[in-house]
Amino acid sequence: MQWQRVEKPDFGYAVAVPQGWDERPPNLKNSPWETARFGESGDRRHSLIVFRHPVKPGRDVMEVAELVQPSLERSGFTDFEITPGTMAGRPAAVLWCAKHDAGRTWAVREYLSVQDDVAFCLGCGTSVPGEDDELFASIAERFELL
C-alpha cells in the first residue's frame, strides 16, 4: 500500500493515510475538537477523523477514553470496550464501539494518546471491520506527534 503523509503543524501532528484518500473539511458540528477528516473518494465504507483536545495535566490515557465514551453513547453507539494499545509509538487507549441500524453496523475504533496536556484521537470508522483492522492499526502506528 502507498501512503501519503499529511502534516498539521498548527495542531502538532502528522497523519499517514492511504494514497487516494481525500482530506475533507472538519465537521465542527460533529465535535469542536475535530481537526481533520479523511476518506477514500467514491468509497464510503471507511473513514478517519482526527481530534485534538485539552486534558487535565497528568490524566491517564485510559481515563481519557472513559471520558469520551458518553458522547459516543449519546450518538447511538453501543458495544463499548476499552483496551490498551499503541499510537505514534506511545502507549494508547483503544476505544471500540459500534452503531447498529437497519441490519447494518458502523464499527468505530478510536486510538487515544496524551502528550502533556493534550489528547490526540484517531477516530477510525468502517462498515467492513474485518477488512479494515490492519489498515487502522497501520494508520495509528504511522501517526506522528510533532
C-alpha positions as CSV (number, residue, x, y, z in Angstrom):
1,M,0.0,0.0,0.0
2,Q,1.2,3.5,-0.8
3,W,0.8,6.2,1.9
4,Q,0.5,9.9,1.8
5,R,1.7,12.0,4.8
6,V,-0.4,15.0,5.8
7,E,1.2,17.3,8.3
8,K,-0.9,19.6,10.6
9,P,1.8,21.7,12.4
10,D,-0.8,24.0,13.9
11,F,-2.3,21.0,15.7
12,G,1.0,19.3,16.4
13,Y,0.7,16.1,14.4
14,A,1.1,14.4,11.1
15,V,-1.1,11.5,9.8
16,A,-0.4,9.0,7.1
17,V,-3.4,7.9,5.1
18,P,-3.6,5.6,2.1
19,Q,-2.8,7.1,-1.3
20,G,-6.0,8.2,-2.9
21,W,-7.8,9.2,0.3
22,D,-9.0,12.8,0.2
23,E,-8.9,15.3,3.0
24,R,-12.3,16.8,3.8
25,P,-13.0,19.8,6.0
26,P,-13.5,19.2,9.7
27,N,-17.2,18.9,10.7
28,L,-17.3,21.1,13.8
29,K,-21.0,20.2,14.3
30,N,-19.7,16.7,15.0
31,S,-17.1,18.0,17.5
32,P,-15.4,21.3,18.1
33,W,-12.2,19.3,18.6
34,E,-12.2,17.8,15.1
35,T,-9.1,18.9,13.2
36,A,-9.2,16.8,10.0
37,R,-11.3,14.2,8.2
38,F,-10.2,11.7,5.5
39,G,-11.8,9.1,3.3
40,E,-11.4,7.3,0.1
41,S,-13.1,9.0,-2.8
42,G,-16.0,7.0,-4.0
43,D,-15.9,4.5,-1.2
44,R,-17.7,5.4,2.0
45,R,-17.0,2.1,3.7
46,H,-14.2,3.6,5.9
47,S,-13.1,7.0,7.1
48,L,-10.8,8.7,9.6
49,I,-11.3,11.7,11.8
50,V,-8.5,13.3,13.9
51,F,-9.5,15.1,17.1
52,R,-7.2,17.1,19.4
53,H,-8.4,18.5,22.8
54,P,-7.1,19.6,26.1
55,V,-7.0,17.4,29.1
56,K,-6.1,17.9,32.8
57,P,-2.4,17.6,33.4
58,G,-1.5,14.1,34.5
59,R,-4.6,12.5,33.1
60,D,-4.2,8.8,32.2
61,V,-5.0,7.9,28.6
62,M,-7.4,5.1,29.8
63,E,-9.3,7.8,31.8
64,V,-9.5,10.0,28.7
65,A,-11.1,7.1,26.7
66,E,-13.6,6.6,29.5
67,L,-14.5,10.3,29.3
68,V,-15.0,10.1,25.5
69,Q,-17.5,7.2,25.8
70,P,-20.6,9.1,27.0
71,S,-20.5,11.4,23.9
72,L,-20.5,8.3,21.7
73,E,-23.3,6.8,23.7
74,R,-25.4,9.9,23.1
75,S,-24.8,9.4,19.4
76,G,-26.2,5.9,19.5
77,F,-23.1,3.8,19.8
78,T,-23.0,0.6,21.9
79,D,-20.8,-2.4,22.4
80,F,-18.0,-0.4,24.2
81,E,-14.7,-1.9,25.0
82,I,-11.5,0.0,26.0
83,T,-8.2,-1.8,25.6
84,P,-4.5,-0.7,25.9
85,G,-2.8,-0.1,22.5
86,T,-0.2,1.8,20.7
87,M,-0.3,5.1,18.7
88,A,2.6,7.0,17.4
89,G,4.9,4.6,19.2
90,R,3.4,5.6,22.5
91,P,1.0,3.9,24.9
92,A,-2.6,4.5,23.9
93,A,-6.1,3.5,24.7
94,V,-8.2,2.0,22.0
95,L,-12.0,2.5,22.4
96,W,-14.1,0.1,20.4
97,C,-17.8,0.6,19.7
98,A,-20.5,0.2,17.1
99,K,-23.7,1.7,15.8
100,H,-26.3,-0.8,14.6
101,D,-29.1,0.4,12.2
102,A,-31.4,-1.5,9.7
103,G,-29.2,-4.6,9.8
104,R,-26.0,-2.6,9.2
105,T,-23.1,-1.9,11.5
106,W,-20.8,1.1,11.6
107,A,-17.8,0.0,13.7
108,V,-15.6,2.6,15.3
109,R,-12.1,2.3,16.8
110,E,-10.7,5.4,18.5
111,Y,-7.0,5.4,19.2
112,L,-6.2,7.9,22.0
113,S,-2.8,9.2,23.2
114,V,-1.9,12.0,25.5
115,Q,1.1,14.3,25.3
116,D,1.5,16.8,28.1
117,D,-2.0,18.3,28.5
118,V,-3.3,17.4,25.0
119,A,-5.2,14.3,23.9
120,F,-5.0,13.2,20.3
121,C,-7.6,10.8,18.9
122,L,-7.8,8.9,15.7
123,G,-11.4,8.1,15.0
124,C,-11.5,5.2,12.6
125,G,-14.9,4.2,11.2
126,T,-15.8,1.3,9.0
127,S,-18.8,-0.8,7.7
128,V,-16.4,-3.6,7.0
129,P,-14.4,-4.0,10.2
130,G,-12.8,-7.4,9.4
131,E,-11.2,-5.8,6.3
132,D,-10.0,-2.6,8.0
133,D,-8.3,-4.0,11.1
134,E,-4.8,-3.9,9.6
135,L,-5.4,-0.6,7.8
136,F,-6.4,1.2,11.1
137,A,-3.6,-0.3,13.0
138,S,-1.1,0.9,10.4
139,I,-2.6,4.4,10.5
140,A,-2.2,4.5,14.3
141,E,1.4,3.2,14.0
142,R,2.3,5.8,11.4
143,F,0.7,8.7,13.4
144,E,3.3,11.3,14.5
145,L,3.3,13.8,17.3
146,L,5.3,16.9,16.2
